[in-house]
Each structure stands twice: as C-alpha cells, then as structure tokens.
Amino acid sequence: MGENDRMTQVEKAIIGLRGLVMSGEFDAGSRLPEVALAERLGVSRTPLRQAMDRLVSEGLLERIESGGCRVASFDLDDINDAIELRGVIEGTAARLAAERGVDAEVIADARGLLARIDEGISGPNSVDFDLYVRLNARFHDMLAQMAGSDLIRREVDRVCRHPLASPNAFLRGQEIIPDFLASLVRAQGQHHAIVDAIEAREGARAEALAREHARLARRNFRFLRDADPRLATRIPGLSLVTAQ
C-alpha cells in the first residue's frame, strides 16, 4: 500500500470514527471494540489506531491504562468553558485582524459571503437552513484566517473540534428553539458588526463582538440541554454531555 493509500485509510478512519462517537453510537465511558470497529469502517487496525490517537488529541477519546480507548464524557462546565474559549480565541483573531489590517479584497469576500447568508434567511416562508450552516462555517474559517497567523488559525481549529464548541454545534437543534429565525438574524447581525469593526481597525470592538457572538451558543446550549432528551441523537456530541 502506497503512502497516499495509507493516508486515505487513516483519514477514512478518522472521519468515520469521529462520526460514530459524536452521533452517540457509543455511550460515554464505554470502551471501543477495535476489531469490530475496523470491520465496520472498512479499514485495518493500524489506521484505526492512528484515528484513535487523533481523537484522543481532540479530547473525544481517553486512553485506558490496560490498553485501548474509551469514549470521553463531558459535564456542563466543560462545554461552557470550551465555548467561552472559542470566543476568546476568535476574539483575539478579530482584534489582530483589525489591528494588523485586512486586504480590501478579503473584506469584500467576507461581505459577499454574508450577503449570501442574508438572502438565505430573508425568505418570506422558509430559511435555507443548509445554506446557513455551510456558509456560517466558512465565515468563521475566514475570521480565523484574517488575523494572518497560522498559530491563531490552528488554535481556532483545535478548540472547534471540542464537542459542542464549534460555531455550528447547535444549529442542528435550533429549529426547536423558540424564535429560531430571530436567533439566526441576531447571529448574522453580529457577523456584519465584526466585519465592520475589522474594516474600521477597531480592535477592541471586534474582539468584544466576537466574544459576545460565542456567548449566543452558550444560551442555545442551556436551552437544548434542558429540552427533549431525544435531541441527543440529533445534535452531534450532545450525548457525551453528562449531568452535574
């Protein structure tokens, strides 16, 4: 097997294993059956173990002293802290972008992206939900890159891999949140305000706006954690959260 084939198998194992864990296929704290998993994912045990190494580094799995891995569990404070940390790092990215300056072409691209989101949530009868999810992720990727720092971009990516900390973590459950559309509109307004502050070179304001934007996810999390328990199967990662 060539190097490219080997990497393909590892990536296949990472994506497949992450999906199974985040979907609640395995209970928090349960040991992962390596042989059965390798067969299910269609990979050998070597790339599966490399995938496990990756998920251990992401915090989704924990090592067992006797060997193998188990699914991690998280309490409410873990998730709130992770969301808060995302706000801090994205806020830092926004502040650095404003202070260092961003090319006009990049600002224009960001505004074009936000204009497409505006169209997706302004329909009289429905919201293009899939469009919002996809473009919301792209906007946050752009924000991480605007700082012009590979370190900041990597750290944003790292914290967003924590269960339920990513910008899209709760969007799959927001259709049952009261005033769903109002929530999306508010978040979109914050997107516009962040770009305005970056373009105006207002670092402190850009940072504060980005941190406040993350706190909107904390409010959604508070609602969802107390909602119908069946949501745990619909929102990736929610099944890993244990009550305090």
SEVO-625131 format. One record per residue (C-alpha): z, x, y; residue in one letter; residue number from 0; chain. Coordinates in pm, 1 decimal. Layout:
<rs>
+----------+----------+----------+------+-----+-------+
!       zz !       xx !       yy ! rest !  nr ! kette !
+----------+----------+----------+------+-----+-------+
!        Z !        X !        Y !    a ! NUM !     A !
...
+----------+----------+----------+------+-----+-------+
</rs>
This chain:
<rs>
+----------+----------+----------+------+-----+-------+
!       zz !       xx !       yy ! rest !  nr ! kette !
+----------+----------+----------+------+-----+-------+
!      0.0 !      0.0 !      0.0 !    m !   0 !     A !
!   -103.7 !    143.1 !    336.8 !    g !   1 !     A !
!    116.0 !    174.3 !    643.4 !    e !   2 !     A !
!    -43.2 !   -129.2 !    809.5 !    n !   3 !     A !
!      9.1 !   -340.4 !    497.0 !    d !   4 !     A !
!    370.2 !   -227.9 !    475.5 !    r !   5 !     A !
!    436.1 !   -323.0 !    836.7 !    m !   6 !     A !
!    270.4 !   -659.3 !    780.7 !    t !   7 !     A !
!    506.0 !   -726.5 !    490.9 !    q !   8 !     A !
!    808.5 !   -627.4 !    699.7 !    v !   9 !     A !
!    704.6 !   -848.8 !    990.3 !    e !  10 !     A !
!    636.0 !  -1134.6 !    749.4 !    k !  11 !     A !
!    983.5 !  -1090.4 !    604.3 !    a !  12 !     A !
!   1148.7 !  -1074.3 !    948.4 !    i !  13 !     A !
!    978.2 !  -1389.5 !   1073.7 !    i !  14 !     A !
!   1036.3 !  -1581.2 !    751.5 !    g !  15 !     A !
!   1398.6 !  -1477.9 !    709.4 !    l !  16 !     A !
!   1484.6 !  -1542.8 !   1074.3 !    r !  17 !     A !
!   1329.8 !  -1888.9 !   1046.4 !    g !  18 !     A !
!   1531.2 !  -1974.8 !    736.0 !    l !  19 !     A !
!   1858.2 !  -1858.3 !    888.9 !    v !  20 !     A !
!   1801.5 !  -2029.0 !   1223.6 !    m !  21 !     A !
!   1698.4 !  -2356.2 !   1056.7 !    s !  22 !     A !
!   2030.7 !  -2383.8 !    875.7 !    g !  23 !     A !
!   1882.2 !  -2324.6 !    532.2 !    e !  24 !     A !
!   2193.8 !  -2122.1 !    450.8 !    f !  25 !     A !
!   2547.4 !  -2209.0 !    553.1 !    d !  26 !     A !
!   2723.4 !  -1979.8 !    798.1 !    a !  27 !     A !
!   2916.9 !  -1720.0 !    599.1 !    g !  28 !     A !
!   2706.1 !  -1759.6 !    285.2 !    s !  29 !     A !
!   2565.6 !  -1458.8 !    100.7 !    r !  30 !     A !
!   2187.3 !  -1423.4 !     91.9 !    l !  31 !     A !
!   2027.7 !  -1409.3 !   -256.2 !    p !  32 !     A !
!   1787.7 !  -1115.4 !   -229.5 !    e !  33 !     A !
!   1578.6 !  -1179.1 !   -539.8 !    v !  34 !     A !
!   1527.0 !  -1547.9 !   -466.3 !    a !  35 !     A !
!   1452.1 !  -1475.3 !   -100.2 !    l !  36 !     A !
!   1195.2 !  -1208.6 !   -181.1 !    a !  37 !     A !
!   1015.7 !  -1452.5 !   -410.6 !    e !  38 !     A !
!   1033.6 !  -1734.2 !   -158.5 !    r !  39 !     A !
!    897.7 !  -1520.8 !    127.3 !    l !  40 !     A !
!    633.1 !  -1357.1 !    -90.5 !    g !  41 !     A !
!    748.8 !  -1001.6 !    -23.4 !    v !  42 !     A !
!    908.8 !   -723.2 !   -222.7 !    s !  43 !     A !
!   1276.5 !   -636.9 !   -185.9 !    r !  44 !     A !
!   1210.1 !   -325.7 !     24.9 !    t !  45 !     A !
!   1057.5 !   -511.4 !    324.9 !    p !  46 !     A !
!   1314.8 !   -788.3 !    273.9 !    l !  47 !     A !
!   1596.4 !   -535.9 !    312.4 !    r !  48 !     A !
!   1427.7 !   -396.4 !    623.7 !    q !  49 !     A !
!   1415.6 !   -751.9 !    758.9 !    a !  50 !     A !
!   1784.5 !   -789.3 !    683.7 !    m !  51 !     A !
!   1850.7 !   -467.4 !    875.0 !    d !  52 !     A !
!   1667.9 !   -617.5 !   1173.0 !    r !  53 !     A !
!   1865.0 !   -943.2 !   1160.0 !    l !  54 !     A !
!   2190.7 !   -750.0 !   1130.3 !    v !  55 !     A !
!   2098.6 !   -570.0 !   1453.6 !    s !  56 !     A !
!   2023.2 !   -908.3 !   1614.1 !    e !  57 !     A !
!   2359.9 !  -1044.3 !   1503.8 !    g !  58 !     A !
!   2224.1 !  -1315.3 !   1275.0 !    l !  59 !     A !
!   2347.1 !  -1142.4 !    959.0 !    l !  60 !     A !
!   2656.8 !   -940.6 !    870.6 !    e !  61 !     A !
!   2699.3 !   -665.3 !    614.9 !    r !  62 !     A !
!   2918.5 !   -729.6 !    311.3 !    i !  63 !     A !
!   3131.8 !   -435.4 !    201.3 !    e !  64 !     A !
!   3036.3 !   -486.1 !   -162.3 !    s !  65 !     A !
!   2667.4 !   -488.0 !    -70.2 !    g !  66 !     A !
!   2413.8 !   -732.6 !     67.6 !    g !  67 !     A !
!   2437.5 !   -957.7 !    371.4 !    c !  68 !     A !
!   2581.9 !  -1291.7 !    469.3 !    r !  69 !     A !
!   2485.1 !  -1534.4 !    745.5 !    v !  70 !     A !
!   2687.4 !  -1483.5 !   1061.8 !    a !  71 !     A !
!   2881.3 !  -1762.0 !   1228.3 !    s !  72 !     A !
!   2947.0 !  -1809.7 !   1599.1 !    f !  73 !     A !
!   3209.0 !  -2001.0 !   1788.9 !    d !  74 !     A !
!   3153.7 !  -2185.8 !   2114.3 !    l !  75 !     A !
!   3268.6 !  -1892.9 !   2325.2 !    d !  76 !     A !
!   3015.2 !  -1664.7 !   2155.5 !    d !  77 !     A !
!   2728.3 !  -1890.0 !   2262.1 !    i !  78 !     A !
!   2858.0 !  -1947.5 !   2614.1 !    n !  79 !     A !
!   2908.8 !  -1572.5 !   2657.1 !    d !  80 !     A !
!   2558.2 !  -1498.3 !   2528.7 !    a !  81 !     A !
!   2402.9 !  -1746.5 !   2773.1 !    i !  82 !     A !
!   2611.9 !  -1600.9 !   3055.3 !    e !  83 !     A !
!   2498.5 !  -1250.9 !   2959.5 !    l !  84 !     A !
!   2135.0 !  -1362.2 !   2966.3 !    r !  85 !     A !
!   2192.1 !  -1492.2 !   3317.1 !    g !  86 !     A !
!   2342.6 !  -1160.1 !   3421.7 !    v !  87 !     A !
!   2053.8 !   -954.9 !   3281.0 !    i !  88 !     A !
!   1781.8 !  -1189.7 !   3407.0 !    e !  89 !     A !
!   1961.6 !  -1196.7 !   3741.4 !    g !  90 !     A !
!   1951.9 !   -818.0 !   3750.1 !    t !  91 !     A !
!   1580.6 !   -827.5 !   3668.0 !    a !  92 !     A !
!   1517.2 !  -1074.3 !   3951.8 !    a !  93 !     A !
!   1720.4 !   -867.5 !   4200.5 !    r !  94 !     A !
!   1543.9 !   -543.9 !   4108.9 !    l !  95 !     A !
!   1207.1 !   -717.3 !   4132.3 !    a !  96 !     A !
!   1290.8 !   -837.4 !   4483.8 !    a !  97 !     A !
!   1430.3 !   -502.3 !   4595.6 !    e !  98 !     A !
!   1150.1 !   -292.4 !   4448.8 !    r !  99 !     A !
!    874.2 !   -534.0 !   4537.4 !    g ! 100 !     A !
!    622.1 !   -705.1 !   4312.3 !    v ! 101 !     A !
!    243.2 !   -685.7 !   4346.7 !    d ! 102 !     A !
!     86.4 !   -986.8 !   4511.9 !    a ! 103 !     A !
!   -133.0 !  -1035.6 !   4205.6 !    e ! 104 !     A !
!    174.6 !  -1067.7 !   3981.1 !    v ! 105 !     A !
!    333.8 !  -1317.6 !   4220.3 !    i ! 106 !     A !
!      8.8 !  -1514.7 !   4217.7 !    a ! 107 !     A !
!      6.5 !  -1515.1 !   3837.8 !    d ! 108 !     A !
!    364.5 !  -1644.1 !   3833.9 !    a ! 109 !     A !
!    281.2 !  -1919.2 !   4079.5 !    r ! 110 !     A !
!    -24.3 !  -2014.1 !   3876.6 !    g ! 111 !     A !
!    191.1 !  -2041.1 !   3567.4 !    l ! 112 !     A !
!    444.1 !  -2258.1 !   3748.9 !    l ! 113 !     A !
!    164.3 !  -2479.2 !   3881.5 !    a ! 114 !     A !
!     61.0 !  -2547.5 !   3522.1 !    r ! 115 !     A !
!    419.1 !  -2640.8 !   3435.1 !    i ! 116 !     A !
!    429.0 !  -2871.1 !   3738.7 !    d ! 117 !     A !
!    125.6 !  -3053.6 !   3603.9 !    e ! 118 !     A !
!    283.7 !  -3081.2 !   3259.0 !    g ! 119 !     A !
!    597.7 !  -3254.7 !   3386.1 !    i ! 120 !     A !
!    439.4 !  -3473.2 !   3651.8 !    s ! 121 !     A !
!    261.4 !  -3717.7 !   3424.8 !    g ! 122 !     A !
!    345.0 !  -4080.6 !   3503.9 !    p ! 123 !     A !
!    407.0 !  -4179.4 !   3142.6 !    n ! 124 !     A !
!    489.8 !  -3864.1 !   2948.5 !    s ! 125 !     A !
!    581.3 !  -3499.0 !   2965.3 !    v ! 126 !     A !
!    367.4 !  -3234.2 !   2798.0 !    d ! 127 !     A !
!    670.0 !  -3100.1 !   2616.8 !    f ! 128 !     A !
!    493.4 !  -2837.9 !   2406.3 !    d ! 129 !     A !
!    326.6 !  -2700.2 !   2719.3 !    l ! 130 !     A !
!    661.0 !  -2674.9 !   2894.9 !    y ! 131 !     A !
!    821.7 !  -2489.4 !   2604.1 !    v ! 132 !     A !
!    533.1 !  -2243.4 !   2577.5 !    r ! 133 !     A !
!    496.8 !  -2172.9 !   2949.2 !    l ! 134 !     A !
!    871.4 !  -2162.2 !   3009.5 !    n ! 135 !     A !
!    892.2 !  -1874.8 !   2760.0 !    a ! 136 !     A !
!    601.9 !  -1699.4 !   2934.7 !    r ! 137 !     A !
!    768.0 !  -1735.3 !   3273.9 !    f ! 138 !     A !
!   1088.7 !  -1576.9 !   3150.6 !    h ! 139 !     A !
!    887.6 !  -1293.9 !   2995.4 !    d ! 140 !     A !
!    718.9 !  -1239.6 !   3331.0 !    m ! 141 !     A !
!   1054.6 !  -1237.4 !   3508.9 !    l ! 142 !     A !
!   1182.2 !   -966.4 !   3274.9 !    a ! 143 !     A !
!    873.3 !   -756.3 !   3345.4 !    q ! 144 !     A !
!    881.8 !   -796.9 !   3724.3 !    m ! 145 !     A !
!   1171.0 !   -550.4 !   3752.6 !    a ! 146 !     A !
!    931.5 !   -275.2 !   3646.0 !    g ! 147 !     A !
!   1186.4 !   -141.4 !   3397.9 !    s ! 148 !     A !
!   1125.4 !   -109.0 !   3024.8 !    d ! 149 !     A !
!   1502.4 !    -86.5 !   2977.7 !    l ! 150 !     A !
!   1565.6 !   -419.6 !   3152.1 !    i ! 151 !     A !
!   1280.4 !   -584.2 !   2961.8 !    r ! 152 !     A !
!   1420.6 !   -464.2 !   2627.8 !    r ! 153 !     A !
!   1770.8 !   -582.8 !   2713.6 !    e ! 154 !     A !
!   1643.9 !   -927.3 !   2813.6 !    v ! 155 !     A !
!   1457.1 !   -945.5 !   2483.7 !    d ! 156 !     A !
!   1768.3 !   -833.4 !   2296.7 !    r ! 157 !     A !
!   2001.1 !  -1096.2 !   2443.4 !    v ! 158 !     A !
!   1739.9 !  -1368.8 !   2399.7 !    c ! 159 !     A !
!   1742.6 !  -1301.5 !   2024.7 !    r ! 160 !     A !
!   2105.2 !  -1406.3 !   2006.2 !    h ! 161 !     A !
!   2126.9 !  -1754.0 !   1852.8 !    p ! 162 !     A !
!   2100.7 !  -2024.1 !   2119.4 !    l ! 163 !     A !
!   2080.5 !  -1778.0 !   2411.0 !    a ! 164 !     A !
!   1704.4 !  -1783.5 !   2471.9 !    s ! 165 !     A !
!   1553.6 !  -1983.3 !   2762.4 !    p ! 166 !     A !
!   1401.5 !  -2230.4 !   2515.2 !    n ! 167 !     A !
!   1707.9 !  -2260.8 !   2289.6 !    a ! 168 !     A !
!   1799.7 !  -2619.1 !   2376.1 !    f ! 169 !     A !
!   1464.8 !  -2759.9 !   2473.9 !    l ! 170 !     A !
!   1409.1 !  -2899.0 !   2124.4 !    r ! 171 !     A !
!   1708.7 !  -3125.4 !   2173.4 !    g ! 172 !     A !
!   1667.8 !  -3215.9 !   2534.9 !    q ! 173 !     A !
!   1471.9 !  -3532.0 !   2460.5 !    e ! 174 !     A !
!   1803.1 !  -3695.5 !   2369.7 !    i ! 175 !     A !
!   1985.4 !  -3563.6 !   2675.8 !    i ! 176 !     A !
!   2035.5 !  -3825.1 !   2948.0 !    p ! 177 !     A !
!   1795.9 !  -3772.7 !   3241.2 !    d ! 178 !     A !
!   1583.3 !  -3540.2 !   3031.9 !    f ! 179 !     A !
!   1297.7 !  -3528.6 !   3281.8 !    l ! 180 !     A !
!   1537.9 !  -3467.9 !   3569.1 !    a ! 181 !     A !
!   1675.0 !  -3169.1 !   3377.6 !    s ! 182 !     A !
!   1327.4 !  -3020.0 !   3336.7 !    l ! 183 !     A !
!   1241.1 !  -3085.0 !   3700.3 !    v ! 184 !     A !
!   1560.4 !  -2915.4 !   3813.4 !    r ! 185 !     A !
!   1490.3 !  -2611.3 !   3596.5 !    a ! 186 !     A !
!   1135.7 !  -2594.5 !   3729.0 !    q ! 187 !     A !
!   1264.7 !  -2609.5 !   4085.1 !    g ! 188 !     A !
!   1483.4 !  -2310.3 !   4006.2 !    q ! 189 !     A !
!   1178.9 !  -2125.9 !   3871.7 !    h ! 190 !     A !
!    998.0 !  -2176.8 !   4202.1 !    h ! 191 !     A !
!   1303.3 !  -2071.5 !   4402.7 !    a ! 192 !     A !
!   1339.8 !  -1748.6 !   4202.8 !    i ! 193 !     A !
!    977.7 !  -1652.6 !   4267.8 !    v ! 194 !     A !
!   1016.6 !  -1740.6 !   4637.9 !    d ! 195 !     A !
!   1322.0 !  -1514.6 !   4664.0 !    a ! 196 !     A !
!   1148.1 !  -1227.3 !   4485.6 !    i ! 197 !     A !
!    844.2 !  -1253.1 !   4710.1 !    e ! 198 !     A !
!   1068.4 !  -1264.9 !   5020.6 !    a ! 199 !     A !
!   1250.7 !   -948.2 !   4897.4 !    r ! 200 !     A !
!   1582.3 !  -1138.7 !   4890.6 !    e ! 201 !     A !
!   1753.3 !   -958.4 !   4603.5 !    g ! 202 !     A !
!   2096.2 !  -1121.8 !   4619.3 !    a ! 203 !     A !
!   1945.5 !  -1470.8 !   4634.6 !    r ! 204 !     A !
!   1703.8 !  -1402.0 !   4348.0 !    a ! 205 !     A !
!   1992.6 !  -1277.6 !   4133.5 !    e ! 206 !     A !
!   2215.1 !  -1575.4 !   4212.6 !    a ! 207 !     A !
!   1935.7 !  -1821.8 !   4138.3 !    l ! 208 !     A !
!   1856.3 !  -1663.0 !   3801.9 !    a ! 209 !     A !
!   2222.1 !  -1671.8 !   3700.6 !    r ! 210 !     A !
!   2255.1 !  -2036.2 !   3804.9 !    e ! 211 !     A !
!   1939.9 !  -2113.2 !   3607.5 !    h ! 212 !     A !
!   2102.7 !  -1980.8 !   3288.7 !    a ! 213 !     A !
!   2407.9 !  -2198.3 !   3350.4 !    r ! 214 !     A !
!   2185.8 !  -2504.5 !   3315.8 !    l ! 215 !     A !
!   2150.8 !  -2405.1 !   2948.9 !    a ! 216 !     A !
!   2530.4 !  -2393.4 !   2918.8 !    r ! 217 !     A !
!   2555.2 !  -2752.0 !   3039.1 !    r ! 218 !     A !
!   2292.9 !  -2861.3 !   2787.7 !    n ! 219 !     A !
!   2480.3 !  -2676.8 !   2513.2 !    f ! 220 !     A !
!   2803.3 !  -2859.2 !   2599.4 !    r ! 221 !     A !
!   2622.7 !  -3189.1 !   2560.3 !    f ! 222 !     A !
!   2444.8 !  -3102.3 !   2237.9 !    l ! 223 !     A !
!   2748.4 !  -2959.0 !   2062.6 !    r ! 224 !     A !
!   2922.8 !  -3296.1 !   2100.6 !    d ! 225 !     A !
!   2618.0 !  -3507.3 !   2015.3 !    a ! 226 !     A !
!   2487.7 !  -3634.8 !   1681.3 !    d ! 227 !     A !
!   2567.0 !  -3372.7 !   1409.4 !    p ! 228 !     A !
!   2219.5 !  -3427.0 !   1268.9 !    r ! 229 !     A !
!   2085.7 !  -3231.9 !   1566.1 !    l ! 230 !     A !
!   2195.6 !  -2915.4 !   1385.3 !    a ! 231 !     A !
!   1884.0 !  -2944.6 !   1169.4 !    t ! 232 !     A !
!   1654.5 !  -2992.0 !   1470.9 !    r ! 233 !     A !
!   1773.5 !  -2716.5 !   1702.5 !    i ! 234 !     A !
!   1728.9 !  -2363.9 !   1561.8 !    p ! 235 !     A !
!   2061.5 !  -2184.3 !   1538.4 !    g ! 236 !     A !
!   2288.3 !  -2481.3 !   1613.1 !    l ! 237 !     A !
!   2401.8 !  -2496.5 !   1251.0 !    s ! 238 !     A !
!   2551.2 !  -2146.5 !   1287.2 !    l ! 239 !     A !
!   2798.5 !  -2259.4 !   1553.1 !    v ! 240 !     A !
!   3143.5 !  -2340.2 !   1421.5 !    t ! 241 !     A !
!   3410.6 !  -2542.0 !   1599.7 !    a ! 242 !     A !
!   3701.7 !  -2351.9 !   1751.4 !    q ! 243 !     A !
+----------+----------+----------+------+-----+-------+
</rs>
